[in-house]
């Protein structure tokens, strides 16, 4: 009887959880919808994979622990098209990636810049220059996830087609030259503790300037 009364008191409280099999913990929203599930050690420490659910019943995130410390993969389904992966070892963040809903890599940290060749480009017209007054599409070739890069075209009228191609309808040459400038900044940032206590550190990896002939 005493055990039953304690369990009822816990459910009524804001914590709303139930414990089974000595170590399996399930927490619930006030609506009765499952909020999280995972296991505790005999010392009450989180161990193994914990799965967290939204109020709508969808998986919100999963976090792997070892004796109460982050150790393994932490996955957060942040937006409809953003899946954050954090890889921890002994509570220390080792790597961070972002994928879209089709499992396409959008971001990576750390990024080994030494293994990434310099950026190259080509126009869909087949020309290796921009013809003044024309509309042409420029594409770049490199293996950098698009959230790791910032690309801009000073003096150009540009419309982004996707993350690696742009339609250019006007391009004024740089002062004193007959060339247009394309600037590529490649960087990485690390978000530790996301989303509870996010600490962001950024690092510039490469700054490229490519001069493209205008005729």
N, C-alpha and C positions, 0 to 999 in steps of 0.2 A: 504494500500500500504506500509506503513511504517513497519508494522508487517511482511509482506512478505519479504521485503528487509532484515530485521534483521535475519529472519530464513534462507534465502539463504546465508548470510554472515557466519552464524554459521556452516552450512553444509560444506561450502568451507574450513573452518578452520580445524585444526588438531583434534578438539574435535569430530566432526561429530556426533551430536545427534539430536533427535527430541523429543518434549514433547507433550503429548496428555492428555486429561482428567485432566488437571491441575497438576497432580502429577506423571503420568506415564512417565518415561524417557526411551528412547531407544537410544542406541549409535550404530554407524555403522563403519565398516572398510571403507577405501577409495574405496574398490571394491563394496560397497553397501551391503555386508554381515553383518547381525546383529552381534554386538559385545557384548552388554549387555542390560539387561532390569531390571527395578525395579521402586520403587515408592519413592517419596520424600514427606516429611511433608510440611506444609505451610511455615515452616521456612527453607526449603531447605535441611533438614536432611534425610539421608537414613533411610527407615523404611520398615520392612518386608523382604522378600526374594529377593535378587538380583541374577540373573543368568548371567553367563559369557560364551561366546562361542569362540571357536577357529576360525581361518580363514577358516577352512574347514566346519564350521557349526555345529560342535559337542560341547556338553556341556563340558566346561573346569572346571567350578567350580560353586558353589552356596554358598552364604553367607547371613546369617540372621542378620538384624539390628533392633535396637529399638531406635528411636530418635537419630540416628547417631552413636550409639555405638554397638559394637558386642554383640549380645544377642541371643543365640540359636546355631544352627548348621552351621558350615563352612565345606563344602565338596569340596575336590580338587581331581580331577582325574589326578594324577601326571604321572604315567607310565601306560603302557597297563595292568599291573597286580597290581597296587597299587592305592587304594582309601583311601585318608586321611580324617579322621573325627576329627574335633576340636569342642568341646562343650564350648561355652562361656556364661558367665553370667555377665552382666554389664561391658563388656569390659575385663573381667578377664577369662583366660583360666582355665576350670575346669577339663577337661579330653581330652585325645588324643588317638585315635585308628587308626589302619591301617587294611584294609580288602583287599583280593584279588578279582578278577573279579567274583568269584563264591560265594562271601560273606563269605569267611572263614577268621576268625580273625587271623591276623599275628602279631599284636603288640597291647599292652594296657598300658596306663599310666593315672592315678596311678594304680599300681598293688598291691593288698593286699597280701603280701607275707605270712602273718599269716594264710591265708586260703589255702595255697598251701602245700601239704604234701611233705615230703622229696622224692627225686628222687629214683625210683626203676628201675631195669633192668631185662632182661632175654635174653637168647640166643635162636635162632630158633631151634638149635639142641636139646634143652631140657636140656642141661647141665647148671649148675649154676657156671661154671668156664670156662676159655678159655683153650682149649687143644693145647699145644704147637705144632706148625707146621701145624695146621689145618686152614681152612677158615670157619669162622662162622659169623653169623649176630647178632649184639647186638641191642636190642631195649630198649628205655627208656619209662617209664610211669609217666607222670605228666601233669598237665593242664596248662603249661606255653606256651603262644604264642611263636613261634620259634624265632622271632626277639627280644624277651626279654632275650634270653639266648645265651651263648657261651660255647660250649662243645668241649673239646679236650682230646687226649689220648697220653700222653708222652710215647715215646718208642714203639709206635704201627704203623704198616702200615695199614692205614684205607682208605676206599673209602665210601663216603657218598652215601647212597641209597635215602633217603629223609631227611626231617628235624628232624626225630626222630629215625632213624635207620642207622647203619653203618656196612659195611662188613669189617671184620678184618682178614687179612691174616698172620700177624705176630705181636707178642706182647712180647717185652722184659720186664722182671720183673724190678721193681725198685731196686736200689742198696741195698743189704743187705736183700732183701725180696724175696718171691716167688709169688709176686702179681703185677699185672698191675694197673696203676692208670688212673681213669677217673675223669676229673675236670669239674664241672658245675658252671659257673658264671651266676647268674641271676641279671638283672639290668633293669632300666627304664630310658628313656630320654624324655625330653619334648622339643618340637620345637614350640615356640611361634612366631607369626608373619609370619609364613610360607605362601607363599614362598618369600614375598616381603622383609622383614627384619628379617630373621630367627635368633632367639636366642635359643641356645641349652644348656640345663642343663641335666646332667646325674647323676644317683645315683645308687650305688651298693646296691643290696638288700640281696643277699645270695651267699656265696662261699662254694661249697660242693666238697669234695674229697672222691671218692669211690674206695676202693682197691678191685680188683677182682682177685681171685685165678687163678694162671697159673699152669697147670700140664702137 
